[in-house]
Amino acid sequence: MVRVVLATHNAHKAREFQEILGREVPGLEIVAYDGPEPVEDGVSFEENALIKARAAVEHTGLPALADDSGICVDVMGGAPGIFSARWAGLHGDAEANLRLLLDQLADIPDADRGAHFAATLALLVPGGEPTVVQGVWPGRIAHEPRGENGHGYDPIFLPDGREGTAAELAPEAKNAESHRARALAAIVPALRALA
C-alpha cells in the first residue's frame, strides 16, 4: 500500500482522484490534506501545483500530489489562466467568473474564440525531485452557457470534436477526455514507480 496525500481540502476531489487512480495503480491510497492552506503566489499552473505539493509534503511527510488548473482563452493571451477561480474578483464565484468572461468575449467572432482547459499535476516525494505533467483539453468558448452536468466554466466550453459544451457531456465522457483526465493518465507511471 502506497499512501499519497492529495494537496486539497476538497474531500470530493480526493475521492475522485482515488477512484480514477486506484484503478490504474493497485495499492494506491489517496488521502486528503488536513494542513494549512499555502499561499498560491506562483505565476504558472506548474508553480502553484508545486507550492501546494511542497506544503503537503512538509506537513505530512508523505508523497504529495497537487493540481492547478484553469481555462485559457487564446485571444486573451491565455487568460484567465491561473486566475480562473477568481476572475471576477471573489475566489470560487463560478457564475460571476463565467459571466465576466462571456462579457469580455461578447464581440469576438466564433473563429477567434479558441480556448483550452489546462491541468497541471505535480508529484513530490520527500527528498526527491518533482514530477510535473500537464493535460490540455482544446476547444472554444460558446456564446451562452448550456448544460447542467459541469461546474466552473464547463457550461461555456465547447470541446473540439463535440457539438455540446463540457456541461452537456455525460460525466463518464467528461472524465474520460477532460484536461484533468489527460493529466491523471500522464502521472500514472510516476505513481506506479512508488509502489
N, C-alpha and C positions, 0 to 999 in steps of 0.2 A: 504494500500500500504506500503510495506516494501522496503526501499532503501538500497542496499548493494553495496559498491564500490568494483570493481574488481581491484586489485593492479597490473595493467599493463597499459602501454601506447598504447597497441595494440588494436585499435578500432575493428578490425576483431574478435579478441578473445572475447572482451566484447559482441559483437553481438551474437557470437556462444554460449557463456555461457547463455545469455538472452534467446536465442531460446530453448536451452535444459532445463534449469532450470525453465523457465517461464511456461513450460508445466506441470512441477511437483509441483511447488509451486505457487498457484494462488496469485496474488497481489504482486509478487516479481518484483522489478525493479533493474536490474544490471546497474550501472553507471560506466563509465570509470574514471580512476585515472588521475588527472592532476598535481600531486605534484612532488617533486624532486625524482629522482631515488635513491633508497637506495643502499648502498654497500652490495652486497651479499657475505659475507665472512664466511658463515656457512660451516660446513663440512658434511652436510647431506641435502637431499631434504627437510626434515622437518624444519631444522634450517633456510634454505633460504626462505621457504614459510612463516615462522613466521616473519622473518625480513621484508619481503615485506608487510605482513598484518599489522604489528605494525606501519610501516611508513604511510600506508594509513589511519589507524585509527587516528593517531596523526595529519595528515594533514587535514582530512575531518570531524572528529568527528562521522563518520558513521560506522556501522559494515563493516568489510572488509573481502573479500575473496581473497586468493592468492594461486598461484600454483607454483610448481617447478617440473620439470620432466626431464627425460633423458633415455638413453639406458644403460643397464648394461650387460656386457659380462662375463659369468661365468669363462672362462679360464684366463681372465684378472683381476680376483678378484673383479669384479663389475664395473670396468672402462668401458667407460669414466664416467658414473655416473653423478655427479654434474658438471663435466667439459664437458658434451656432446656438448654444444653450442660453446665451444671454444677449442675443442680437438686439432685442427690443429694450434692453436695459436691466430687466429683472431676471435673474437666473431661474430657468425652468418654466417660464411663462410661454408654453409652446404655442398657444393661439396667437399671442401678441407677436412672437418671433415670426411665425408663418405669415401673418397679415402684413407685417412690415416688409418682409422680403417680397411678397406679391406686389405691394405698393411701389417698391423700388424698381420692379421689373415691368410695371404696367405698360410702358410704351415700347418695350423690347419685342421685336417680331420673333415668331417661332424659330426661325433659322438661327437666331442668336441667343437662345435660351438653354444652351448646353450646360450641363452640371454633372457632378458626381458626388456620391456619398463616399467618404473615406473612413476607414477604421484602422487604427494602429494598435498593435498589441506588443507589449514589452514583457519578457520573461526574465526575471533576475533571480539567480541562485546566490545565497550568501557567499561572499568571497569570489564570485565568478564574474565573467563578462556578460552583459545583457544580450539577449536575442531579441531583435525587433523585426516585426513583419507588418505588412500593410495589405489591406484588402480594399479594392476600388470597385464601385458599382456605377457604371456610366449611365447617363440618361439626360433628361432635360426637365425644365420647370414648366408645369401646367399653368393655365391662367386662373383656374379656380380649384379649390380643394374638392376632392372626391374620394369616397371610401370611408369605411368605418373600422378597418382592421389594424390600422397602424397608429403610430404616435409621432410626435415631433413634426418633421417636415414630410413624412410619408404621404399625406394626402395631396401634396403638390409635386411629388417626384414621379416622373414617368420613366421607368427603366427602359433602356434600349431593348428592342425586340418585344416589348409588351405594349398592349393597347391601353391598359389602365394604369392607374397610379399604384405606388407601393402599398397604399392603404386599401386598394381593391383586390390585392392578391390574397389568396388563402395563406394563413400563417405558415403552412408547410412549404409552400412555394417560396415565400419570402425568406424563410430560414435556410433554404437550400441555395439561394443565389445572391443574397444581400452582401454588402461590404463586410459586415461582421462575420458572416459565414465563410467568406473568402479568406479573411484574416485568421479565423479559427483553424481552417484547413491548413494554412501555411505554418501555424505554430505547432501542429501535432508532432512533427518529427522531433522537435526540441523537447517536448513533454515526454515523448516515448523514451528519449535518451536518459531521462531522470529515473525511469522505472528500473 
